[in-house]
Amino acid sequence: MEGSPMDEMKQTPAEETKTGEEKSEKKKSAKKPEAELRELKKQVEAAKKEAAEANEKYLRMMAEYDNFRKRSAKEKEGVYADAYSDCIGNILPILDNLSRAASSENFEAVKKGLEMTSKAFEDALSKMGITEIETKTFDPNLHNAVMHIEDDAYGEGEIVEVFQKGYRKGDKIIRYAMVKVAN
């Protein structure tokens, strides 16, 4: 009875071992995807946790930055208000002197009041670090020449007349001096 279906089903011992190994591998491979799945789930959970921590850190930094920005703006406003108050505080005595001079009927008292006012104003500017620009020799970086004269009595570029004083604070020019220049 060769060639019967039963003959085909019979296996040799080597074939039986192979089949046993295949079954064992199938069991292992069946367990392997489950283990891989568990490992992947652990990795996903770890990645989610890491992302949540990074998001929380980002939100904290954004809140800190927002607080810093608000605090800086508030400090800037405070500095501006203090500088403004200091400036006005330096100018108020000038107003007082002008008021006293205006209320006087004596010409000498008015003249003295104006002199005091001028001195008080110079002192206020000095307290703020503002200085008058020198007006001896013309410098286009400091002076604005509004008139020019030819006169041998004066040297080249010599300032003959000052129409309006110039002022500076350090290297910053607040107002250029308006002058008449010779030659």
Residue, then its C-alpha position, 0 to 999 in steps of 0.5 A: m500500500e504504498g502511496s497511500p495517504m497514511d504513508e505520507m503522514k508517517q514521518t521519520p524520527a528526524e522529521e518528527t524532531k523538526t516538527g517539534e522544533e518548529k512547534s517550539e519556535k512557534k510557541k517562542s515566537a508567539k511569546k516573543p511578540e507579546a514580550e515585544l509588545r510589553e516592551l514597546k508599551k513600556q517605551v511608549e509610557a516612558a516617552k509619554k512621561e518624558a514628553a509630559e515632563a518636558n511640557e511641564k518644564y516648558l510651561r514653567m519657563m514660559a511663566e518665569y519669562d512672563n513674570f520676568r518681562k512684567r517685572s522688568a516693565k514695572e522696574k522700567e516704569g519706576v526708573y522713568a518716574d523717578a527720573y521724571s520726579d528728580c528732573i521736576g524737583n530740580i526745576l521747581p525752585i526756578l519757578d519759585n524764583l520767577s514767581r517771587a520776581a514777578s510779584s515784586e514791584n522793585f526793578e532791582a528786586v526783579k533783576k536780582g530775581l531773574e539772576m537767581t532764576s538763571k543761576a538756579f536753572e544752571d544748577a539744576l542742569s548741572k545736577m542732571g549732568i548737563t553741561e554747556i558746549e564751549t563756543k570758541t572755535f567752530d566744530p560742526n559736531l557741536h555747533n550750528a553755523v547760522m551766519h558767516i562773516e569775513d573779517d581779518a580781525y578774527g581767526e579762521g573758524e573763530i566763533v564771533e557770536v552765540f545766538q543760542k547756547g548748546y548743551r550736552k549730557g556726556d557725549k550726547i548733544i541735547r541742543y547744538a549751539m547756534v553761532k556766527v563764524a568768522n572767515 
